[in-house]
Each structure stands twice: as structure tokens, then as C-alpha cells.
């Protein structure tokens, strides 16, 4: 479980095609503090650490992604040097600064607009039709693992404001129009929708 508060911007060190696809990811996290089998949210996708190490002063960890994961997320587009938002799993007693994020990507969206608005930047995303009903004004959504508040919704598009601090400490600083993003809707929205469905 995660909160959508990014604690490191990592990058892809290498991509290796095996039965699954193995990604080695550079990080500022001390590899000695990462357990094998631990979950790390990588740009919105919860992945399991299967190896770790260091090259000089630099740390890295490795994860495997199945064909299913590659087809349902942006991971299939990752290549060497791709920047990645990283968040380690919550511990009991940690501050819940964003919202509950599971690391299970609901769909892949796309950036359709980006423009300055005061000191921040307004970003507009287009979402797949199946998850559009779960996106609500003033609700929460995770975009590439970042917990954000939705400003407005128009059809299958929604907008958010990114303040300079968020841009500096996430991959929003390198995002551009046309880029694809991993989206996870607020899990509460899914539960409410399911209850309404069962009630007919």
C-alpha cells in the first residue's frame, strides 16, 4: 500500500528480455534497507524487488514485469534512462500524506494539454472510457504514482494543477503533451460503483 507521495526519482539502468521483462532501476534508496520481495511503486505500478545492489556510490534494484503488466501500463515503453517516480511501501505509523494508492494501474491515459496557470502548471489528461466514470471533481487520482486532486472533469478528460515543488520532485518536470501515463482511480470510487451496481 502507498500514499502517492513520491520519495525518489529513479531511472531505468537496463532492460533485459527474459521470460518476463527485467528492469534494473537506479535509486537513491540505500539498497541495504530494501528487502528482497519488498514492494516498490514504480510510476504507479507496484513491483516486487527480486535483486538489488550498488555500483560505486549508486544503488539499484531489479524487478520483473509480466507481459500482462507491460500491456496494461506504460512499462512497455520504458527504456534505458527513462525517469521513474518511486515510492516505498507504507509502514505502520507512517504519515498518510496523499491518499490510499494500491499500485494497481486501472488504465493508461495521455497528456493532451499543459500550460502555465499562476506559479503552477495546468495539466489535462484523457482517460480510457471504462475508467472515466470513476474520476470526479475534487476527488483523488494517482498519475504515474503521484497523488493528485482532480480540478475539473469534462467527459473523459480531467485537469490538475502541479505546483513547482511537485514538478521538481516527480517526473512531471519532464512530462510533455502526448506522453502516456499510468492512472489509478481512488479505490473508494470503485467500491461505491460496485455497491450501486449490486443494488441495481
ZAMIGU-903220 format. One record per residue (C-alpha): residue number from 1; residue in three letters; chain; x, y, z. Coordinates in nm, 2 decimals. Each point is the difference from the previous one (the first is absolute). Layout:
// residues N
NUM:ALA:A:X:Y:Z .
...
// end
This chain:
// residues 200
1:UNK:A:0.00:0.00:0.00 .
2:UNK:A:0.12:0.35:-0.09 .
3:UNK:A:-0.10:0.36:0.04 .
4:UNK:A:0.10:0.16:-0.33 .
5:UNK:A:0.27:0.21:0.16 .
6:UNK:A:0.31:-0.05:-0.21 .
7:UNK:A:0.32:-0.04:0.19 .
8:UNK:A:0.25:-0.04:-0.28 .
9:UNK:A:0.03:0.04:-0.38 .
10:UNK:A:0.18:-0.31:-0.12 .
11:UNK:A:0.10:-0.09:-0.35 .
12:UNK:A:0.02:-0.32:-0.21 .
13:UNK:A:0.35:-0.14:0.01 .
14:UNK:A:-0.07:-0.28:-0.24 .
15:UNK:A:-0.27:-0.21:-0.16 .
16:UNK:A:0.04:-0.37:-0.05 .
17:UNK:A:-0.24:-0.23:-0.19 .
18:UNK:A:-0.04:-0.33:0.17 .
19:UNK:A:-0.32:-0.21:0.04 .
20:UNK:A:-0.11:0.33:0.16 .
21:UNK:A:0.16:0.34:-0.04 .
22:UNK:A:0.26:0.09:0.27 .
23:UNK:A:0.06:0.36:0.08 .
24:UNK:A:0.30:0.12:0.20 .
25:UNK:A:-0.09:0.33:0.16 .
26:UNK:A:0.24:0.26:0.14 .
27:UNK:A:-0.10:0.15:0.33 .
28:UNK:A:0.11:0.22:0.29 .
29:UNK:A:-0.15:-0.26:0.24 .
30:UNK:A:0.27:-0.18:0.19 .
31:UNK:A:-0.01:-0.36:-0.14 .
32:UNK:A:0.10:-0.13:0.34 .
33:UNK:A:-0.34:0.12:0.13 .
34:UNK:A:-0.20:-0.17:-0.28 .
35:UNK:A:-0.12:-0.36:0.07 .
36:UNK:A:-0.01:-0.24:-0.29 .
37:UNK:A:-0.38:-0.06:-0.05 .
38:UNK:A:-0.08:0.36:0.10 .
39:UNK:A:-0.25:0.20:-0.20 .
40:UNK:A:0.09:0.33:-0.16 .
41:UNK:A:-0.24:0.21:-0.19 .
42:UNK:A:0.17:0.09:-0.33 .
43:UNK:A:-0.18:0.28:-0.19 .
44:UNK:A:-0.33:-0.14:0.14 .
45:UNK:A:0.07:-0.37:-0.04 .
46:UNK:A:0.06:-0.21:0.30 .
47:UNK:A:0.30:-0.23:-0.08 .
48:UNK:A:0.19:-0.25:0.21 .
49:UNK:A:0.37:0.03:0.06 .
50:UNK:A:0.18:-0.31:-0.11 .
51:UNK:A:0.36:0.12:0.01 .
52:UNK:A:0.20:0.30:0.12 .
53:UNK:A:0.35:0.14:0.02 .
54:UNK:A:0.23:0.30:-0.05 .
55:UNK:A:0.24:0.13:-0.26 .
56:UNK:A:0.25:0.21:0.19 .
57:UNK:A:-0.21:0.26:0.18 .
58:UNK:A:-0.32:-0.07:-0.20 .
59:UNK:A:-0.27:-0.25:0.11 .
60:UNK:A:-0.23:-0.20:-0.22 .
61:UNK:A:-0.27:-0.26:0.03 .
62:UNK:A:-0.16:-0.24:-0.25 .
63:UNK:A:-0.36:-0.09:-0.07 .
64:UNK:A:-0.17:-0.24:-0.25 .
65:UNK:A:-0.31:0.11:-0.20 .
66:UNK:A:-0.22:-0.26:-0.17 .
67:UNK:A:-0.15:0.05:-0.35 .
68:UNK:A:-0.33:0.08:0.17 .
69:UNK:A:0.16:0.28:0.20 .
70:UNK:A:0.17:0.14:-0.31 .
71:UNK:A:-0.33:-0.01:-0.20 .
72:UNK:A:-0.20:0.18:0.27 .
73:UNK:A:0.25:0.27:0.10 .
74:UNK:A:0.27:0.23:-0.15 .
75:UNK:A:0.28:-0.24:0.10 .
76:UNK:A:0.01:-0.14:-0.35 .
77:UNK:A:0.14:0.34:-0.11 .
78:UNK:A:0.27:0.02:0.26 .
79:UNK:A:0.36:0.00:-0.12 .
80:UNK:A:0.34:0.09:0.13 .
81:UNK:A:-0.01:0.33:0.19 .
82:UNK:A:-0.38:0.03:0.02 .
83:UNK:A:-0.07:0.19:0.32 .
84:UNK:A:-0.22:-0.17:0.25 .
85:UNK:A:-0.20:0.12:0.30 .
86:UNK:A:0.08:-0.22:0.30 .
87:UNK:A:-0.17:-0.06:0.33 .
88:UNK:A:0.07:-0.26:0.26 .
89:UNK:A:-0.29:-0.19:0.16 .
90:UNK:A:-0.16:0.15:0.31 .
91:UNK:A:0.10:-0.10:0.35 .
92:UNK:A:-0.23:0.00:0.30 .
93:UNK:A:0.02:0.35:0.15 .
94:UNK:A:0.10:0.17:-0.33 .
95:UNK:A:-0.16:0.33:-0.08 .
96:UNK:A:-0.29:-0.04:-0.25 .
97:UNK:A:0.08:0.32:-0.20 .
98:UNK:A:-0.18:-0.08:-0.33 .
99:UNK:A:-0.27:-0.26:-0.04 .
100:UNK:A:-0.02:-0.38:0.01 .
101:UNK:A:0.18:-0.13:-0.32 .
102:UNK:A:0.02:-0.37:-0.07 .
103:UNK:A:0.24:0.01:-0.29 .
104:UNK:A:-0.24:-0.18:-0.22 .
105:UNK:A:-0.03:0.19:-0.32 .
106:UNK:A:-0.36:0.05:-0.13 .
107:UNK:A:0.09:0.13:-0.34 .
108:UNK:A:0.24:0.20:-0.21 .
109:UNK:A:-0.09:0.36:-0.07 .
110:UNK:A:0.17:0.27:-0.21 .
111:UNK:A:0.10:0.36:0.05 .
112:UNK:A:-0.21:0.22:-0.23 .
113:UNK:A:0.08:0.35:0.13 .
114:UNK:A:0.26:0.17:0.22 .
115:UNK:A:0.01:0.38:0.07 .
116:UNK:A:0.11:0.24:0.27 .
117:UNK:A:-0.26:0.11:0.25 .
118:UNK:A:0.14:0.24:0.26 .
119:UNK:A:0.31:-0.16:0.15 .
120:UNK:A:-0.12:-0.35:-0.08 .
121:UNK:A:-0.07:-0.19:-0.32 .
122:UNK:A:-0.34:-0.13:-0.10 .
123:UNK:A:0.01:-0.35:-0.15 .
124:UNK:A:-0.29:-0.15:-0.18 .
125:UNK:A:-0.02:-0.38:-0.05 .
126:UNK:A:-0.22:-0.22:-0.21 .
127:UNK:A:-0.11:-0.33:0.16 .
128:UNK:A:-0.13:-0.32:-0.14 .
129:UNK:A:-0.38:-0.01:-0.02 .
130:UNK:A:-0.04:-0.29:0.25 .
131:UNK:A:0.17:0.19:0.29 .
132:UNK:A:-0.14:0.35:-0.09 .
133:UNK:A:-0.31:-0.05:0.23 .
134:UNK:A:0.24:-0.04:0.30 .
135:UNK:A:0.17:0.34:-0.04 .
136:UNK:A:-0.19:0.27:0.19 .
137:UNK:A:0.07:0.37:0.07 .
138:UNK:A:0.19:0.05:0.33 .
139:UNK:A:0.05:-0.38:0.01 .
140:UNK:A:0.34:-0.17:0.02 .
141:UNK:A:0.19:-0.17:-0.28 .
142:UNK:A:0.35:-0.13:-0.04 .
143:UNK:A:0.18:0.10:-0.32 .
144:UNK:A:0.33:-0.19:-0.04 .
145:UNK:A:-0.03:-0.08:0.37 .
146:UNK:A:-0.04:0.37:0.11 .
147:UNK:A:-0.30:0.07:0.22 .
148:UNK:A:-0.19:0.29:-0.15 .
149:UNK:A:-0.33:0.19:0.05 .
150:UNK:A:-0.22:0.02:-0.31 .
151:UNK:A:-0.10:0.36:-0.08 .
152:UNK:A:-0.26:-0.05:-0.27 .
153:UNK:A:-0.14:-0.28:-0.22 .
154:UNK:A:-0.14:0.04:-0.35 .
155:UNK:A:-0.10:-0.33:-0.16 .
156:UNK:A:0.30:-0.23:0.01 .
157:UNK:A:0.24:0.29:0.07 .
158:UNK:A:0.11:0.14:0.33 .
159:UNK:A:0.24:0.27:0.12 .
160:UNK:A:0.24:0.04:0.29 .
161:UNK:A:0.23:0.28:0.11 .
162:UNK:A:0.37:-0.09:0.07 .
163:UNK:A:0.18:0.24:0.23 .
164:UNK:A:0.38:0.05:-0.05 .
165:UNK:A:0.09:-0.22:0.30 .
166:UNK:A:-0.18:-0.30:-0.15 .
167:UNK:A:0.15:0.06:-0.35 .
168:UNK:A:0.35:0.01:0.16 .
169:UNK:A:-0.05:-0.32:0.20 .
170:UNK:A:-0.18:-0.22:-0.25 .
171:UNK:A:0.02:-0.08:-0.37 .
172:UNK:A:-0.25:0.28:-0.07 .
173:UNK:A:0.31:0.21:-0.06 .
174:UNK:A:0.07:-0.20:-0.32 .
175:UNK:A:-0.36:-0.09:-0.10 .
176:UNK:A:-0.13:0.15:-0.33 .
177:UNK:A:-0.31:0.00:-0.22 .
178:UNK:A:-0.06:-0.33:-0.17 .
179:UNK:A:0.17:-0.21:0.28 .
180:UNK:A:-0.19:-0.29:0.14 .
181:UNK:A:-0.05:-0.04:0.37 .
182:UNK:A:-0.11:-0.27:0.25 .
183:UNK:A:-0.33:0.08:0.17 .
184:UNK:A:-0.15:-0.14:0.32 .
185:UNK:A:-0.33:0.13:0.11 .
186:UNK:A:-0.10:0.04:0.37 .
187:UNK:A:-0.08:-0.35:0.12 .
188:UNK:A:-0.30:0.15:0.19 .
189:UNK:A:-0.16:0.09:-0.34 .
190:UNK:A:0.03:-0.36:-0.11 .
191:UNK:A:-0.17:-0.13:0.31 .
192:UNK:A:-0.28:0.25:-0.02 .
193:UNK:A:-0.06:-0.09:-0.37 .
194:UNK:A:-0.01:-0.37:0.08 .
195:UNK:A:-0.25:0.05:0.29 .
196:UNK:A:-0.22:0.20:-0.23 .
197:UNK:A:0.03:-0.27:-0.27 .
198:UNK:A:-0.11:-0.27:0.24 .
199:UNK:A:-0.30:0.21:0.12 .
200:UNK:A:-0.11:0.03:-0.37 .
// end
